[in-house]
C-alpha cells in the first residue's frame, strides 16, 4: 500500500524569478530548455537571453506562469489563508 505525500510551498513572498529558478532546480531543467518548450507551446521564438531578462524584470504573464508550471509538472492551487 502506497502512501500519498503532498508537498507544497507557500509562494506569496517569491517573485517570478525566484519561483521559476526554484522549480527549475527541483526538476533539474535548464532555463534555456524551459524557454524552448515555452516557445513551442506559445508559438513564439523568444531568445533565451530575452526570457532571462523577462524573469529578472518580473514581467511574466499569468498565462506564461501556468504554462511553465505545466511544462515542469506542477499544479497551481489557490487556497484560502488559514
SULDA-V821384 format. One record per residue. N is the residue number from 1. RES is the residue in three letters. PHI is phi in degrees with one decimal (NA if undefined). PSI is psi in degrees with one decimal (none if undefined). OMEGA is omega in radians with two decimals (none if undefined). Layout:
n:res:phi:psi:omega
N:RES:PHI:PSI:OMEGA
N:RES:PHI:PSI:OMEGA
//
This chain:
n:res:phi:psi:omega
1:UNK:NA:124.7:-3.12
2:UNK:-91.1:150.8:3.14
3:UNK:-102.3:133.3:3.09
4:UNK:-83.2:124.3:-3.12
5:UNK:-117.1:116.2:3.12
6:UNK:-97.3:118.7:3.10
7:UNK:-109.5:124.2:3.11
8:UNK:-137.6:165.1:-3.09
9:UNK:-142.9:133.9:3.07
10:UNK:-82.6:123.3:-3.02
11:UNK:-110.3:12.8:-3.07
12:UNK:-55.4:-32.5:-3.06
13:UNK:-99.4:7.3:3.13
14:UNK:-97.0:144.8:3.00
15:UNK:-91.6:175.4:-3.10
16:UNK:-52.6:-48.4:-3.07
17:UNK:-61.7:-47.8:-3.13
18:UNK:-62.3:-43.3:-3.12
19:UNK:-64.3:-49.1:-3.11
20:UNK:-64.8:-41.9:3.12
21:UNK:-62.6:-40.2:3.11
22:UNK:-60.8:-48.4:-3.13
23:UNK:-63.4:-41.2:3.11
24:UNK:-60.9:-44.1:3.14
25:UNK:-64.6:-39.0:3.13
26:UNK:-63.7:-33.9:-3.07
27:UNK:-101.8:1.8:-3.13
28:UNK:54.7:46.9:3.13
29:UNK:-114.9:137.2:3.08
30:UNK:-79.1:148.6:3.14
31:UNK:-60.2:-37.8:-3.14
32:UNK:-66.6:-34.3:3.09
33:UNK:-68.8:-40.5:3.06
34:UNK:-61.4:-43.5:3.13
35:UNK:-59.5:-42.2:3.13
36:UNK:-62.6:-44.3:3.14
37:UNK:-67.2:-37.8:3.10
38:UNK:-65.4:-41.2:3.08
39:UNK:-59.9:-41.7:3.12
40:UNK:-60.6:-47.2:-3.10
41:UNK:-68.1:-34.9:-3.10
42:UNK:-91.4:-11.3:-3.09
43:UNK:68.5:34.7:-3.13
44:UNK:-117.6:173.2:3.06
45:UNK:-130.9:60.0:3.13
46:UNK:-77.3:130.6:3.11
47:UNK:-70.1:151.0:-3.13
48:UNK:-58.5:-38.7:-3.14
49:UNK:-66.8:-37.0:3.10
50:UNK:-68.5:-37.7:3.10
51:UNK:-63.8:-42.8:3.13
52:UNK:-61.3:-44.6:3.11
53:UNK:-63.7:-39.4:3.12
54:UNK:-61.0:-42.0:3.10
55:UNK:-63.8:-47.3:-3.09
56:UNK:-65.2:-31.9:3.11
57:UNK:-83.6:-4.6:-3.13
58:UNK:60.8:51.2:-3.13
59:UNK:-114.5:27.1:3.07
60:UNK:-73.0:140.2:3.01
61:UNK:-84.4:162.6:3.10
62:UNK:-63.8:-36.0:3.10
63:UNK:-59.9:-43.9:3.13
64:UNK:-65.6:-41.4:3.12
65:UNK:-62.9:-41.5:3.09
66:UNK:-61.6:-42.7:3.13
67:UNK:-65.8:-40.5:3.12
68:UNK:-60.7:-45.9:3.11
69:UNK:-61.6:-41.2:3.12
70:UNK:-63.6:-46.2:3.14
71:UNK:-59.4:-40.3:-3.08
72:UNK:-87.7:-1.9:3.06
73:UNK:85.5:30.9:-3.14
74:UNK:-116.9:150.0:3.02
75:UNK:-100.8:145.3:2.97
76:UNK:-97.9:123.9:-3.11
77:UNK:-124.3:128.9:3.08
78:UNK:-101.4:129.3:-3.08
79:UNK:-134.6:137.8:3.10
80:UNK:-61.4:135.9:3.09
81:UNK:-64.2:147.7:3.14
82:UNK:-94.6:none:none
//
